[in-house]
Amino acid sequence: MTPERFNECLDILGTSIHKLSKILDTHNTTVQRWSKGKQPIPPNLAEWLETLAAFRLEHPLPEGWEEKRVPPQEKL
C-alpha cells in the first residue's frame, strides 16, 4: 500500500491519523510515518484498511438520517 492509498483509505473511512492511532493503540508518530511514506505500512494493516474502505464505498450512509438542526437564532 502506498502512502497515497493509505491516506485515501482514511478519507474514505472518514477518519484521521490521530483516530487511527487510537483505534490501533499505537503511537500517533507511527501512523504519521505510514502516511508520509517514512515507514512501511504493515501488509495485514493495509489489507484491513482496504477491506474497510471497500465496505464503506459499497455501503454509503443512508440518505435522510441527518438531524434537522435549528439555527441558533431560531431557538427560543
All heavy atoms as a GROMACS GRO file, in nm:
protein
  623
    1MET      N    1   0.085  -0.118   0.000
    1MET     CA    2   0.000   0.000   0.000
    1MET      C    3   0.090   0.124   0.000
    1MET      O    4   0.183   0.133   0.078
    1MET     CB    5  -0.091  -0.001   0.123
    1MET     CG    6  -0.169   0.126   0.145
    1MET     SD    7  -0.279   0.121   0.288
    1MET     CE    8  -0.421   0.045   0.217
    2THR      N    9   0.058   0.215  -0.088
    2THR     CA   10   0.133   0.340  -0.093
    2THR      C   11   0.081   0.436   0.014
    2THR      O   12  -0.033   0.422   0.061
    2THR     CB   13   0.117   0.406  -0.230
    2THR    OG1   14  -0.021   0.445  -0.246
    2THR    CG2   15   0.161   0.314  -0.343
    3PRO      N   16   0.162   0.534   0.049
    3PRO     CA   17   0.113   0.635   0.142
    3PRO      C   18  -0.011   0.708   0.088
    3PRO      O   19  -0.103   0.741   0.164
    3PRO     CB   20   0.230   0.732   0.158
    3PRO     CG   21   0.349   0.651   0.122
    3PRO     CD   22   0.304   0.552   0.019
    4GLU      N   23  -0.013   0.730  -0.044
    4GLU     CA   24  -0.128   0.797  -0.104
    4GLU      C   25  -0.255   0.714  -0.085
    4GLU      O   26  -0.361   0.769  -0.051
    4GLU     CB   27  -0.104   0.823  -0.254
    4GLU     CG   28   0.007   0.923  -0.282
    4GLU     CD   29   0.148   0.864  -0.269
    4GLU    OE1   30   0.165   0.741  -0.273
    4GLU    OE2   31   0.242   0.945  -0.253
    5ARG      N   32  -0.244   0.583  -0.107
    5ARG     CA   33  -0.362   0.496  -0.090
    5ARG      C   34  -0.400   0.487   0.057
    5ARG      O   35  -0.517   0.483   0.092
    5ARG     CB   36  -0.333   0.357  -0.148
    5ARG     CG   37  -0.449   0.260  -0.133
    5ARG     CD   38  -0.573   0.309  -0.206
    5ARG     NE   39  -0.682   0.215  -0.182
    5ARG     CZ   40  -0.809   0.245  -0.194
    5ARG    NH1   41  -0.847   0.366  -0.233
    5ARG    NH2   42  -0.902   0.156  -0.170
    6PHE      N   43  -0.302   0.484   0.144
    6PHE     CA   44  -0.327   0.484   0.288
    6PHE      C   45  -0.413   0.604   0.326
    6PHE      O   46  -0.516   0.591   0.392
    6PHE     CB   47  -0.194   0.486   0.364
    6PHE     CG   48  -0.206   0.492   0.513
    6PHE    CD1   49  -0.226   0.377   0.587
    6PHE    CD2   50  -0.195   0.614   0.579
    6PHE    CE1   51  -0.237   0.383   0.725
    6PHE    CE2   52  -0.205   0.621   0.717
    6PHE     CZ   53  -0.226   0.505   0.790
    7ASN      N   54  -0.371   0.722   0.281
    7ASN     CA   55  -0.445   0.844   0.312
    7ASN      C   56  -0.583   0.845   0.246
    7ASN      O   57  -0.680   0.895   0.305
    7ASN     CB   58  -0.364   0.967   0.272
    7ASN     CG   59  -0.243   0.985   0.361
    7ASN    OD1   60  -0.255   0.985   0.483
    7ASN    ND2   61  -0.127   0.995   0.301
    8GLU      N   62  -0.591   0.790   0.127
    8GLU     CA   63  -0.720   0.780   0.059
    8GLU      C   64  -0.816   0.691   0.139
    8GLU      O   65  -0.934   0.724   0.154
    8GLU     CB   66  -0.701   0.724  -0.082
    8GLU     CG   67  -0.829   0.719  -0.162
    8GLU     CD   68  -0.807   0.666  -0.303
    8GLU    OE1   69  -0.694   0.630  -0.339
    8GLU    OE2   70  -0.906   0.661  -0.377
    9CYS      N   71  -0.765   0.580   0.190
    9CYS     CA   72  -0.848   0.492   0.272
    9CYS      C   73  -0.897   0.565   0.398
    9CYS      O   74  -1.014   0.551   0.436
    9CYS     CB   75  -0.772   0.366   0.310
    9CYS     SG   76  -0.755   0.248   0.176
   10LEU      N   77  -0.810   0.642   0.459
   10LEU     CA   78  -0.852   0.718   0.577
   10LEU      C   79  -0.964   0.816   0.540
   10LEU      O   80  -1.061   0.831   0.615
   10LEU     CB   81  -0.734   0.794   0.639
   10LEU     CG   82  -0.624   0.711   0.703
   10LEU    CD1   83  -0.523   0.803   0.770
   10LEU    CD2   84  -0.678   0.610   0.800
   11ASP      N   85  -0.950   0.882   0.425
   11ASP     CA   86  -1.054   0.974   0.379
   11ASP      C   87  -1.186   0.901   0.354
   11ASP      O   88  -1.292   0.948   0.395
   11ASP     CB   89  -1.011   1.046   0.252
   11ASP     CG   90  -0.904   1.150   0.276
   11ASP    OD1   91  -0.887   1.194   0.392
   11ASP    OD2   92  -0.838   1.189   0.178
   12ILE      N   93  -1.179   0.787   0.289
   12ILE     CA   94  -1.300   0.709   0.261
   12ILE      C   95  -1.369   0.670   0.391
   12ILE      O   96  -1.491   0.674   0.402
   12ILE     CB   97  -1.265   0.583   0.177
   12ILE    CG1   98  -1.224   0.624   0.036
   12ILE    CG2   99  -1.382   0.485   0.174
   12ILE    CD1  100  -1.160   0.512  -0.045
   13LEU      N  101  -1.288   0.634   0.490
   13LEU     CA  102  -1.343   0.592   0.619
   13LEU      C  103  -1.384   0.709   0.707
   13LEU      O  104  -1.447   0.689   0.810
   13LEU     CB  105  -1.240   0.504   0.692
   13LEU     CG  106  -1.208   0.373   0.623
   13LEU    CD1  107  -1.089   0.305   0.689
   13LEU    CD2  108  -1.330   0.282   0.622
   14GLY      N  109  -1.347   0.829   0.666
   14GLY     CA  110  -1.382   0.947   0.746
   14GLY      C  111  -1.309   0.952   0.878
   14GLY      O  112  -1.364   0.996   0.979
   15THR      N  113  -1.185   0.906   0.876
   15THR     CA  114  -1.108   0.906   0.999
   15THR      C  115  -0.976   0.982   0.978
   15THR      O  116  -0.944   1.022   0.867
   15THR     CB  117  -1.083   0.763   1.051
   15THR    OG1  118  -1.038   0.769   1.186
   15THR    CG2  119  -0.984   0.687   0.966
   16SER      N  120  -0.905   1.001   1.085
   16SER     CA  121  -0.780   1.078   1.081
   16SER      C  122  -0.665   0.991   1.130
   16SER      O  123  -0.686   0.882   1.184
   16SER     CB  124  -0.792   1.201   1.171
   16SER     OG  125  -0.805   1.159   1.307
   17ILE      N  126  -0.546   1.042   1.112
   17ILE     CA  127  -0.427   0.975   1.163
   17ILE      C  128  -0.439   0.958   1.314
   17ILE      O  129  -0.411   0.850   1.368
   17ILE     CB  130  -0.301   1.055   1.125
   17ILE    CG1  131  -0.276   1.044   0.974
   17ILE    CG2  132  -0.179   1.009   1.203
   17ILE    CD1  133  -0.172   1.139   0.921
   18HIS      N  134  -0.483   1.061   1.381
   18HIS     CA  135  -0.496   1.056   1.527
   18HIS      C  136  -0.597   0.949   1.570
   18HIS      O  137  -0.571   0.870   1.660
   18HIS     CB  138  -0.536   1.194   1.580
   18HIS     CG  139  -0.553   1.197   1.728
   18HIS    ND1  140  -0.448   1.192   1.816
   18HIS    CD2  141  -0.665   1.204   1.804
   18HIS    CE1  142  -0.493   1.195   1.940
   18HIS    NE2  143  -0.625   1.202   1.935
   19LYS      N  144  -0.712   0.947   1.505
   19LYS     CA  145  -0.814   0.848   1.540
   19LYS      C  146  -0.767   0.706   1.511
   19LYS      O  147  -0.791   0.615   1.590
   19LYS     CB  148  -0.944   0.876   1.464
   19LYS     CG  149  -1.017   0.997   1.516
   19LYS     CD  150  -1.144   1.020   1.434
   19LYS     CE  151  -1.213   1.148   1.475
   19LYS     NZ  152  -1.331   1.173   1.390
   20LEU      N  153  -0.698   0.688   1.398
   20LEU     CA  154  -0.649   0.554   1.366
   20LEU      C  155  -0.546   0.509   1.468
   20LEU      O  156  -0.545   0.393   1.507
   20LEU     CB  157  -0.589   0.551   1.224
   20LEU     CG  158  -0.542   0.413   1.179
   20LEU    CD1  159  -0.657   0.313   1.174
   20LEU    CD2  160  -0.474   0.422   1.043
   21SER      N  161  -0.460   0.599   1.512
   21SER     CA  162  -0.362   0.561   1.614
   21SER      C  163  -0.431   0.516   1.742
   21SER      O  164  -0.386   0.421   1.807
   21SER     CB  165  -0.263   0.674   1.641
   21SER     OG  166  -0.325   0.782   1.706
   22LYS      N  167  -0.542   0.579   1.777
   22LYS     CA  168  -0.618   0.536   1.895
   22LYS      C  169  -0.682   0.399   1.872
   22LYS      O  170  -0.679   0.314   1.960
   22LYS     CB  171  -0.724   0.639   1.932
   22LYS     CG  172  -0.666   0.763   1.996
   22LYS     CD  173  -0.779   0.854   2.044
   22LYS     CE  174  -0.724   0.969   2.120
   22LYS     NZ  175  -0.715   0.946   2.263
   23ILE      N  176  -0.742   0.380   1.754
   23ILE     CA  177  -0.804   0.252   1.722
   23ILE      C  178  -0.702   0.139   1.730
   23ILE      O  179  -0.730   0.032   1.784
   23ILE     CB  180  -0.868   0.257   1.581
   23ILE    CG1  181  -0.990   0.349   1.582
   23ILE    CG2  182  -0.905   0.117   1.532
   23ILE    CD1  183  -1.042   0.386   1.443
   24LEU      N  184  -0.582   0.164   1.676
   24LEU     CA  185  -0.478   0.061   1.672
   24LEU      C  186  -0.398   0.054   1.801
   24LEU      O  187  -0.315  -0.036   1.816
   24LEU     CB  188  -0.382   0.090   1.555
   24LEU     CG  189  -0.444   0.087   1.416
   24LEU    CD1  190  -0.341   0.129   1.312
   24LEU    CD2  191  -0.502  -0.050   1.385
   25ASP      N  192  -0.421   0.147   1.892
   25ASP     CA  193  -0.347   0.156   2.017
   25ASP      C  194  -0.197   0.161   1.990
   25ASP      O  195  -0.118   0.084   2.044
   25ASP     CB  196  -0.382   0.038   2.108
   25ASP     CG  197  -0.332   0.059   2.251
   25ASP    OD1  198  -0.318   0.176   2.293
   25ASP    OD2  199  -0.308  -0.042   2.321
   26THR      N  200  -0.161   0.253   1.900
   26THR     CA  201  -0.021   0.274   1.866
   26THR      C  202   0.008   0.423   1.870
   26THR      O  203  -0.083   0.505   1.876
   26THR     CB  204   0.012   0.213   1.727
   26THR    OG1  205   0.154   0.212   1.713
   26THR    CG2  206  -0.050   0.290   1.613
   27HIS      N  207   0.133   0.457   1.865
   27HIS     CA  208   0.173   0.597   1.874
   27HIS      C  209   0.133   0.673   1.748
   27HIS      O  210   0.142   0.621   1.637
   27HIS     CB  211   0.324   0.606   1.897
   27HIS     CG  212   0.365   0.737   1.955
   27HIS    ND1  213   0.386   0.848   1.876
   27HIS    CD2  214   0.387   0.775   2.082
   27HIS    CE1  215   0.420   0.950   1.953
   27HIS    NE2  216   0.422   0.909   2.079
   28ASN      N  217   0.090   0.794   1.767
   28ASN     CA  218   0.050   0.881   1.657
   28ASN      C  219   0.163   0.898   1.554
   28ASN      O  220   0.139   0.903   1.434
   28ASN     CB  221   0.008   1.017   1.715
   28ASN     CG  222  -0.072   1.100   1.620
   28ASN    OD1  223  -0.165   1.051   1.557
   28ASN    ND2  224  -0.036   1.226   1.608
   29THR      N  225   0.286   0.903   1.602
   29THR     CA  226   0.402   0.919   1.514
   29THR      C  227   0.415   0.803   1.416
   29THR      O  228   0.450   0.823   1.299
   29THR     CB  229   0.531   0.934   1.597
   29THR    OG1  230   0.515   1.044   1.686
   29THR    CG2  231   0.652   0.958   1.508
   30THR      N  232   0.384   0.684   1.461
   30THR     CA  233   0.391   0.566   1.373
   30THR      C  234   0.295   0.581   1.256
   30THR      O  235   0.332   0.560   1.140
   30THR     CB  236   0.358   0.438   1.452
   30THR    OG1  237   0.451   0.424   1.559
   30THR    CG2  238   0.362   0.315   1.364
   31VAL      N  239   0.174   0.622   1.286
   31VAL     CA  240   0.073   0.637   1.181
   31VAL      C  241   0.110   0.753   1.089
   31VAL      O  242   0.092   0.745   0.967
   31VAL     CB  243  -0.068   0.654   1.242
   31VAL    CG1  244  -0.174   0.664   1.134
   31VAL    CG2  245  -0.101   0.538   1.336
   32GLN      N  246   0.166   0.859   1.143
   32GLN     CA  247   0.213   0.970   1.061
   32GLN      C  248   0.323   0.924   0.965
   32GLN      O  249   0.326   0.965   0.849
   32GLN     CB  250   0.266   1.084   1.148
   32GLN     CG  251   0.157   1.161   1.218
   32GLN     CD  252   0.214   1.268   1.311
   32GLN    OE1  253   0.332   1.268   1.345
   32GLN    NE2  254   0.127   1.358   1.353
   33ARG      N  255   0.411   0.839   1.012
   33ARG     CA  256   0.519   0.787   0.927
   33ARG      C  257   0.463   0.704   0.813
   33ARG      O  258   0.513   0.711   0.701
   33ARG     CB  259   0.618   0.706   1.010
   33ARG     CG  260   0.704   0.791   1.100
   33ARG     CD  261   0.796   0.707   1.185
   33ARG     NE  262   0.874   0.792   1.273
   33ARG     CZ  263   0.920   0.753   1.390
   33ARG    NH1  264   0.898   0.630   1.434
   33ARG    NH2  265   0.989   0.837   1.465
   34TRP      N  266   0.360   0.622   0.841
   34TRP     CA  267   0.295   0.545   0.734
   34TRP      C  268   0.235   0.641   0.632
   34TRP      O  269   0.247   0.622   0.512
   34TRP     CB  270   0.184   0.456   0.789
   34TRP     CG  271   0.228   0.347   0.881
   34TRP    CD1  272   0.351   0.287   0.886
   34TRP    CD2  273   0.149   0.286   0.982
   34TRP    NE1  274   0.352   0.190   0.985
   34TRP    CE2  275   0.228   0.187   1.045
   34TRP    CE3  276   0.019   0.302   1.028
   34TRP    CZ2  277   0.182   0.106   1.148
   34TRP    CZ3  278  -0.028   0.222   1.131
   34TRP    CH2  279   0.053   0.126   1.190
   35SER      N  280   0.170   0.745   0.684
   35SER     CA  281   0.101   0.842   0.599
   35SER      C  282   0.196   0.916   0.506
   35SER      O  283   0.160   0.952   0.395
   35SER     CB  284   0.026   0.941   0.688
   35SER     OG  285  -0.030   1.044   0.614
   36LYS      N  286   0.319   0.939   0.552
   36LYS     CA  287   0.418   1.014   0.475
   36LYS      C  288   0.517   0.926   0.400
   36LYS      O  289   0.607   0.977   0.334
   36LYS     CB  290   0.494   1.108   0.569
   36LYS     CG  291   0.404   1.215   0.629
   36LYS     CD  292   0.480   1.302   0.726
   36LYS     CE  293   0.386   1.406   0.786
   36LYS     NZ  294   0.454   1.492   0.882
   37GLY      N  295   0.501   0.794   0.411
   37GLY     CA  296   0.591   0.702   0.342
   37GLY      C  297   0.726   0.688   0.407
   37GLY      O  298   0.821   0.640   0.345
   38LYS      N  299   0.738   0.725   0.533
   38LYS     CA  300   0.866   0.716   0.603
   38LYS      C  301   0.885   0.582   0.672
   38LYS      O  302   0.993   0.552   0.721
   38LYS     CB  303   0.878   0.830   0.704
   38LYS     CG  304   0.882   0.965   0.638
   38LYS     CD  305   0.903   1.076   0.735
   38LYS     CE  306   0.906   1.207   0.658
   38LYS     NZ  307   0.980   1.310   0.724
   39GLN      N  308   0.779   0.505   0.678
   39GLN     CA  309   0.783   0.372   0.739
   39GLN      C  310   0.685   0.284   0.661
   39GLN      O  311   0.575   0.330   0.628
   39GLN     CB  312   0.742   0.382   0.887
   39GLN     CG  313   0.758   0.256   0.965
   39GLN     CD  314   0.733   0.281   1.114
   39GLN    OE1  315   0.758   0.390   1.167
   39GLN    NE2  316   0.683   0.180   1.181
   40PRO      N  317   0.723   0.159   0.631
   40PRO     CA  318   0.631   0.074   0.555
   40PRO      C  319   0.504   0.044   0.633
   40PRO      O  320   0.507   0.026   0.755
   40PRO     CB  321   0.711  -0.054   0.532
   40PRO     CG  322   0.844  -0.035   0.591
   40PRO     CD  323   0.849   0.095   0.662
   41ILE      N  324   0.394   0.037   0.561
   41ILE     CA  325   0.265   0.003   0.620
   41ILE      C  326   0.259  -0.149   0.628
   41ILE      O  327   0.279  -0.217   0.527
   41ILE     CB  328   0.150   0.058   0.533
   41ILE    CG1  329   0.162   0.212   0.526
   41ILE    CG2  330   0.014   0.016   0.587
   41ILE    CD1  331   0.091   0.273   0.407
   42PRO      N  332   0.235  -0.204   0.748
   42PRO     CA  333   0.229  -0.349   0.760
   42PRO      C  334   0.125  -0.409   0.664
   42PRO      O  335   0.014  -0.356   0.653
   42PRO     CB  336   0.189  -0.372   0.906
   42PRO     CG  337   0.233  -0.246   0.976
   42PRO     CD  338   0.214  -0.136   0.876
   43PRO      N  339   0.160  -0.516   0.595
   43PRO     CA  340   0.067  -0.575   0.497
   43PRO      C  341  -0.069  -0.612   0.553
   43PRO      O  342  -0.172  -0.591   0.489
   43PRO     CB  343   0.142  -0.699   0.447
   43PRO     CG  344   0.286  -0.668   0.471
   43PRO     CD  345   0.289  -0.584   0.596
   44ASN      N  346  -0.071  -0.666   0.675
   44ASN     CA  347  -0.201  -0.703   0.732
   44ASN      C  348  -0.286  -0.580   0.764
   44ASN      O  349  -0.408  -0.583   0.753
   44ASN     CB  350  -0.185  -0.794   0.854
   44ASN     CG  351  -0.102  -0.733   0.965
   44ASN    OD1  352  -0.030  -0.635   0.947
   44ASN    ND2  353  -0.109  -0.794   1.082
   45LEU      N  354  -0.223  -0.471   0.800
   45LEU     CA  355  -0.296  -0.346   0.824
   45LEU      C  356  -0.347  -0.288   0.692
   45LEU      O  357  -0.461  -0.242   0.685
   45LEU     CB  358  -0.207  -0.244   0.896
   45LEU     CG  359  -0.271  -0.107   0.918
   45LEU    CD1  360  -0.393  -0.119   1.010
   45LEU    CD2  361  -0.171  -0.010   0.973
   46ALA      N  362  -0.264  -0.295   0.589
   46ALA     CA  363  -0.306  -0.247   0.457
   46ALA      C  364  -0.428  -0.325   0.409
   46ALA      O  365  -0.524  -0.267   0.358
   46ALA     CB  366  -0.190  -0.260   0.358
   47GLU      N  367  -0.425  -0.455   0.426
   47GLU     CA  368  -0.538  -0.539   0.384
   47GLU      C  369  -0.664  -0.502   0.462
   47GLU      O  370  -0.774  -0.493   0.407
   47GLU     CB  371  -0.503  -0.686   0.404
   47GLU     CG  372  -0.612  -0.780   0.356
   47GLU     CD  373  -0.574  -0.926   0.375
   47GLU    OE1  374  -0.457  -0.958   0.403
   47GLU    OE2  375  -0.665  -1.009   0.360
   48TRP      N  376  -0.650  -0.482   0.591
   48TRP     CA  377  -0.762  -0.444   0.678
   48TRP      C  378  -0.822  -0.311   0.634
   48TRP      O  379  -0.944  -0.298   0.620
   48TRP     CB  380  -0.714  -0.438   0.822
   48TRP     CG  381  -0.816  -0.404   0.924
   48TRP    CD1  382  -0.919  -0.482   0.969
   48TRP    CD2  383  -0.824  -0.281   0.997
   48TRP    NE1  384  -0.990  -0.415   1.066
   48TRP    CE2  385  -0.934  -0.292   1.085
   48TRP    CE3  386  -0.749  -0.164   0.999
   48TRP    CZ2  387  -0.970  -0.189   1.172
   48TRP    CZ3  388  -0.785  -0.063   1.085
   48TRP    CH2  389  -0.895  -0.075   1.171
   49LEU      N  390  -0.736  -0.212   0.608
   49LEU     CA  391  -0.784  -0.081   0.563
   49LEU      C  392  -0.854  -0.089   0.428
   49LEU      O  393  -0.957  -0.026   0.406
   49LEU     CB  394  -0.668   0.019   0.557
   49LEU     CG  395  -0.617   0.070   0.690
   49LEU    CD1  396  -0.490   0.152   0.670
   49LEU    CD2  397  -0.722   0.152   0.763
   50GLU      N  398  -0.798  -0.168   0.336
   50GLU     CA  399  -0.860  -0.185   0.205
   50GLU      C  400  -0.998  -0.250   0.219
   50GLU      O  401  -1.093  -0.210   0.151
   50GLU     CB  402  -0.772  -0.270   0.114
   50GLU     CG  403  -0.645  -0.203   0.067
   50GLU     CD  404  -0.667  -0.095  -0.039
   50GLU    OE1  405  -0.782  -0.065  -0.078
   50GLU    OE2  406  -0.566  -0.037  -0.084
   51THR      N  407  -1.010  -0.347   0.306
   51THR     CA  408  -1.138  -0.414   0.329
   51THR      C  409  -1.241  -0.316   0.385
   51THR      O  410  -1.356  -0.311   0.338
   51THR     CB  411  -1.120  -0.534   0.425
   51THR    OG1  412  -1.027  -0.626   0.366
   51THR    CG2  413  -1.252  -0.604   0.451
   52LEU      N  414  -1.201  -0.238   0.483
   52LEU     CA  415  -1.293  -0.141   0.542
   52LEU      C  416  -1.333  -0.034   0.441
   52LEU      O  417  -1.450   0.004   0.434
   52LEU     CB  418  -1.228  -0.074   0.665
   52LEU     CG  419  -1.209  -0.162   0.787
   52LEU    CD1  420  -1.137  -0.083   0.896
   52LEU    CD2  421  -1.342  -0.213   0.839
   53ALA      N  422  -1.237   0.014   0.363
   53ALA     CA  423  -1.266   0.118   0.264
   53ALA      C  424  -1.361   0.064   0.157
   53ALA      O  425  -1.456   0.133   0.117
   53ALA     CB  426  -1.137   0.169   0.201
   54ALA      N  427  -1.340  -0.059   0.113
   54ALA     CA  428  -1.428  -0.120   0.012
   54ALA      C  429  -1.570  -0.134   0.068
   54ALA      O  430  -1.668  -0.104  -0.002
   54ALA     CB  431  -1.374  -0.255  -0.032
   55PHE      N  432  -1.580  -0.177   0.192
   55PHE     CA  433  -1.712  -0.191   0.254
   55PHE      C  434  -1.782  -0.055   0.261
   55PHE      O  435  -1.900  -0.042   0.228
   55PHE     CB  436  -1.700  -0.250   0.394
   55PHE     CG  437  -1.833  -0.266   0.462
   55PHE    CD1  438  -1.908  -0.381   0.442
   55PHE    CD2  439  -1.882  -0.166   0.545
   55PHE    CE1  440  -2.032  -0.395   0.503
   55PHE    CE2  441  -2.006  -0.179   0.606
   55PHE     CZ  442  -2.082  -0.294   0.586
   56ARG      N  443  -1.708   0.046   0.301
   56ARG     CA  444  -1.765   0.181   0.314
   56ARG      C  445  -1.814   0.234   0.180
   56ARG      O  446  -1.920   0.296   0.171
   56ARG     CB  447  -1.661   0.274   0.376
   56ARG     CG  448  -1.704   0.417   0.390
   56ARG     CD  449  -1.816   0.431   0.492
   56ARG     NE  450  -1.853   0.569   0.507
   56ARG     CZ  451  -1.938   0.633   0.427
   56ARG    NH1  452  -1.994   0.572   0.326
   56ARG    NH2  453  -1.967   0.759   0.448
   57LEU      N  454  -1.739   0.208   0.074
   57LEU     CA  455  -1.779   0.253  -0.058
   57LEU      C  456  -1.902   0.177  -0.109
   57LEU      O  457  -1.987   0.233  -0.177
   57LEU     CB  458  -1.664   0.238  -0.158
   57LEU     CG  459  -1.548   0.336  -0.138
   57LEU    CD1  460  -1.433   0.300  -0.230
   57LEU    CD2  461  -1.593   0.480  -0.159
   58GLU      N  462  -1.910   0.049  -0.075
   58GLU     CA  463  -2.024  -0.033  -0.117
   58GLU      C  464  -2.149  -0.007  -0.033
   58GLU      O  465  -2.259  -0.041  -0.074
   58GLU     CB  466  -1.987  -0.181  -0.110
   58GLU     CG  467  -1.883  -0.222  -0.211
   58GLU     CD  468  -1.830  -0.363  -0.188
   58GLU    OE1  469  -1.889  -0.439  -0.108
   58GLU    OE2  470  -1.729  -0.398  -0.251
   59HIS      N  471  -2.130   0.049   0.085
   59HIS     CA  472  -2.241   0.072   0.178
   59HIS      C  473  -2.238   0.217   0.228
   59HIS      O  474  -2.199   0.243   0.342
   59HIS     CB  475  -2.232  -0.025   0.296
   59HIS     CG  476  -2.239  -0.167   0.255
   59HIS    ND1  477  -2.127  -0.238   0.218
   59HIS    CD2  478  -2.343  -0.252   0.240
   59HIS    CE1  479  -2.163  -0.361   0.185
   59HIS    NE2  480  -2.293  -0.371   0.197
   60PRO      N  481  -2.278   0.311   0.144
   60PRO     CA  482  -2.276   0.451   0.186
   60PRO      C  483  -2.378   0.477   0.297
   60PRO      O  484  -2.470   0.397   0.319
   60PRO     CB  485  -2.313   0.527   0.059
   60PRO     CG  486  -2.384   0.428  -0.026
   60PRO     CD  487  -2.330   0.294   0.009
   61LEU      N  488  -2.360   0.587   0.363
   61LEU     CA  489  -2.455   0.624   0.468
   61LEU      C  490  -2.594   0.639   0.409
   61LEU      O  491  -2.609   0.684   0.295
   61LEU     CB  492  -2.413   0.758   0.532
   61LEU     CG  493  -2.285   0.754   0.615
   61LEU    CD1  494  -2.247   0.895   0.656
   61LEU    CD2  495  -2.301   0.666   0.736
   62PRO      N  496  -2.696   0.601   0.483
   62PRO     CA  497  -2.832   0.615   0.430
   62PRO      C  498  -2.870   0.762   0.417
   62PRO      O  499  -2.827   0.847   0.496
   62PRO     CB  500  -2.917   0.544   0.535
   62PRO     CG  501  -2.837   0.548   0.660
   62PRO     CD  502  -2.693   0.546   0.617
   63GLU      N  503  -2.950   0.790   0.317
   63GLU     CA  504  -2.998   0.926   0.300
   63GLU      C  505  -3.109   0.954   0.400
   63GLU      O  506  -3.184   0.865   0.439
   63GLU     CB  507  -3.050   0.945   0.158
   63GLU     CG  508  -2.940   0.940   0.054
   63GLU     CD  509  -2.992   0.967  -0.086
   63GLU    OE1  510  -3.096   1.033  -0.100
   63GLU    OE2  511  -2.926   0.920  -0.180
   64GLY      N  512  -3.120   1.078   0.440
   64GLY     CA  513  -3.228   1.120   0.528
   64GLY      C  514  -3.207   1.092   0.675
   64GLY      O  515  -3.297   1.111   0.756
   65TRP      N  516  -3.091   1.046   0.714
   65TRP     CA  517  -3.067   1.020   0.855
   65TRP      C  518  -3.027   1.146   0.931
   65TRP      O  519  -3.033   1.150   1.053
   65TRP     CB  520  -2.956   0.915   0.873
   65TRP     CG  521  -2.821   0.968   0.835
   65TRP    CD1  522  -2.762   0.962   0.714
   65TRP    CD2  523  -2.732   1.042   0.917
   65TRP    NE1  524  -2.641   1.026   0.714
   65TRP    CE2  525  -2.620   1.077   0.840
   65TRP    CE3  526  -2.734   1.084   1.050
   65TRP    CZ2  527  -2.514   1.150   0.889
   65TRP    CZ3  528  -2.627   1.157   1.099
   65TRP    CH2  529  -2.518   1.189   1.020
   66GLU      N  530  -2.986   1.249   0.857
   66GLU     CA  531  -2.930   1.369   0.919
   66GLU      C  532  -3.031   1.433   1.015
   66GLU      O  533  -3.149   1.440   0.988
   66GLU     CB  534  -2.891   1.473   0.813
   66GLU     CG  535  -2.782   1.427   0.720
   66GLU     CD  536  -2.837   1.358   0.596
   66GLU    OE1  537  -2.959   1.334   0.589
   66GLU    OE2  538  -2.758   1.328   0.506
   67GLU      N  539  -2.978   1.480   1.123
   67GLU     CA  540  -3.058   1.551   1.222
   67GLU      C  541  -3.094   1.687   1.164
   67GLU      O  542  -3.012   1.756   1.106
   67GLU     CB  543  -2.976   1.569   1.350
   67GLU     CG  544  -3.045   1.647   1.457
   67GLU     CD  545  -2.956   1.669   1.578
   67GLU    OE1  546  -2.842   1.620   1.581
   67GLU    OE2  547  -3.003   1.734   1.671
   68LYS      N  548  -3.218   1.723   1.179
   68LYS     CA  549  -3.262   1.855   1.134
   68LYS      C  550  -3.232   1.954   1.246
   68LYS      O  551  -3.297   1.955   1.350
   68LYS     CB  552  -3.412   1.855   1.103
   68LYS     CG  553  -3.452   1.752   0.999
   68LYS     CD  554  -3.384   1.779   0.865
   68LYS     CE  555  -3.430   1.677   0.763
   68LYS     NZ  556  -3.342   1.658   0.655
   69ARG      N  557  -3.131   2.035   1.224
   69ARG     CA  558  -3.088   2.130   1.328
   69ARG      C  559  -3.154   2.266   1.306
   69ARG      O  560  -3.166   2.313   1.195
   69ARG     CB  561  -2.938   2.146   1.326
   69ARG     CG  562  -2.870   2.018   1.361
   69ARG     CD  563  -2.722   2.035   1.370
   69ARG     NE  564  -2.661   1.906   1.401
   69ARG     CZ  565  -2.542   1.892   1.448
   69ARG    NH1  566  -2.468   1.996   1.474
   69ARG    NH2  567  -2.494   1.772   1.474
   70VAL      N  568  -3.189   2.325   1.415
   70VAL     CA  569  -3.249   2.457   1.411
   70VAL      C  570  -3.135   2.558   1.428
   70VAL      O  571  -3.055   2.546   1.520
   70VAL     CB  572  -3.352   2.475   1.525
   70VAL    CG1  573  -3.409   2.615   1.527
   70VAL    CG2  574  -3.462   2.370   1.513
   71PRO      N  575  -3.123   2.654   1.336
   71PRO     CA  576  -3.018   2.754   1.352
   71PRO      C  577  -3.030   2.823   1.488
   71PRO      O  578  -3.141   2.843   1.538
   71PRO     CB  579  -3.044   2.852   1.237
   71PRO     CG  580  -3.122   2.773   1.137
   71PRO     CD  581  -3.203   2.676   1.217
   72PRO      N  582  -2.917   2.863   1.548
   72PRO     CA  583  -2.917   2.921   1.684
   72PRO      C  584  -3.014   3.038   1.699
   72PRO      O  585  -3.078   3.051   1.802
   72PRO     CB  586  -2.774   2.966   1.705
   72PRO     CG  587  -2.693   2.884   1.611
   72PRO     CD  588  -2.784   2.853   1.494
   73GLN      N  589  -3.026   3.125   1.600
   73GLN     CA  590  -3.111   3.243   1.614
   73GLN      C  591  -3.259   3.206   1.619
   73GLN      O  592  -3.342   3.284   1.664
   73GLN     CB  593  -3.086   3.347   1.503
   73GLN     CG  594  -3.123   3.301   1.364
   73GLN     CD  595  -3.013   3.226   1.292
   73GLN    OE1  596  -2.917   3.180   1.355
   73GLN    NE2  597  -3.024   3.210   1.164
   74GLU      N  598  -3.296   3.085   1.575
   74GLU     CA  599  -3.436   3.044   1.575
   74GLU      C  600  -3.474   2.969   1.700
   74GLU      O  601  -3.590   2.938   1.720
   74GLU     CB  602  -3.466   2.958   1.451
   74GLU     CG  603  -3.454   3.036   1.321
   74GLU     CD  604  -3.487   2.950   1.200
   74GLU    OE1  605  -3.556   2.847   1.217
   74GLU    OE2  606  -3.441   2.985   1.091
   75LYS      N  607  -3.378   2.936   1.786
   75LYS     CA  608  -3.408   2.864   1.909
   75LYS      C  609  -3.460   2.963   2.013
   75LYS      O  610  -3.393   3.056   2.049
   75LYS     CB  611  -3.283   2.796   1.964
   75LYS     CG  612  -3.236   2.680   1.881
   75LYS     CD  613  -3.114   2.617   1.945
   75LYS     CE  614  -3.061   2.503   1.862
   75LYS     NZ  615  -2.941   2.445   1.921
   76LEU      N  616  -3.579   2.944   2.057
   76LEU     CA  617  -3.636   3.028   2.162
   76LEU      C  618  -3.726   2.949   2.251
   76LEU      O  619  -3.788   2.858   2.226
   76LEU     CB  620  -3.713   3.145   2.103
   76LEU     CG  621  -3.629   3.249   2.028
   76LEU    CD1  622  -3.721   3.358   1.970
   76LEU    CD2  623  -3.528   3.312   2.120
   0.00000   0.00000   0.00000
